[in-house]
Amino acid sequence: MLKELFLEAGTRLRPGTGHNLCGLRLAENELSDWQRLCRVEGLAGAGSELGQCAFNDAGEGKVLLPESAEGTWVATVELAEPYGGARLIGAFHIIVDGEGGVTYYPLSESGTASAAGEVISLTAAFRVPLVAERPSRAIPLRSLVERERCLPLPDRRDGSARVLTVHANASTVLGRCYASQLRGSAQEFLERLGESQIHWVTLWDDRWVNKISARLLFQSAGGEHSLTVRNITNYSQASNELRLVLGNRGERSLPPGESLELPLVPQDSLTVLVGEGENRRQLVSCRFVVMELGSESVPVFQTQNTRFLFPPDDRQALEMRYLGVWLPLDLRQFETVLASVEEPLRVGFPESGAYFWLRFRHGRGILTVSSNEDLKQGLAR
């Protein structure tokens, strides 16, 4: 199995109409009968050509970036075996300066950046390590959706720990403990909301954060999307104001008990904060994307750069990397969509080195999740 890709790429963006163009080439053009795609995380998946491309028979591809592309982007290259086989995937940073110059840094299997690509004339050359999907270790999606606790991913012994959670429902609840750990007014309050779970459980045991903090409700009609955020800390005498940061639209305050409806467009990011000064905490940061699968559009929220220390006040604490996937659909509706398309829904966390493929297995009649990680091992813990 191929272990790495040798890529060549231009060190300057080429201007186009309403976009900039980043040219890529597979220097060792193997596996030409495979499907070979490049996606820029945070751009691709919105139903447009921006941020994604297929490599042609000669191994050439052209990724379109926004005109204001300055900054760091994460790109993934995915190779798919013919006839619905397994996937190989690798990632690299694209760093664009203010004058359109580009530097490339491959990401290792663990998601850390390595040395920049070697530049010859106006072309950078670099090797991208590949990780493989493990379809033989696929698990039923319901095993994740119905699981209350996070799913631990294999330990990499680097001072951090990665945990995964997946749920499917129109709403999600943010908190620092599981619903089964609630007592008294907090438990009653959650039940009155019609919720039975706390889906994104972050900031474990942090005494400065409420047990339950926010409820997010997704709505979509006529191609328009919105997210209603409700501050639910008012169950407690120690309630807190929340702060919401939606993309580059500034920060909004949300007092206890109040709700705010936010219009969404694909690629919007949302960060939910609580507290002030040295006690200010990030509950979660997530991105909204709309994945195009055949003729179907699937909304997805996934966390980004959501990390916290556990135990919270311990110098020897682990850095928890929280990988959360929220499918704001009824699970049966999501099953119907995936049963009608050939390709899987891919959700990647390149900077944590974890990738997931959700697909309908017609032979088994169920939705499954496969990964480059051993998910079965985590289910047993």
PyMOL commands that set and color helices and strands:
alter all, ss='L'
color gray80, all
select helices_A, chain A and resi 135-137+141-145+179-181+184-192+233-235+277-279+331-339+350-352+375-379
alter helices_A, ss='H'
color red, helices_A
select strands_A, chain A and resi 4-10+14-15+19-26+35-40+52-54+60-66+71-80+87-96+102-107+118-120+123-129+131-132+139-140+151-152+160-168+171-175+200-201+212-221+224-231+242-246+251-254+259-264+269-274+281-293+296-303+307-310+318-327+345-349+354-361+366-371
alter strands_A, ss='S'
color yellow, strands_A
deselect
rebuild
show_as cartoon
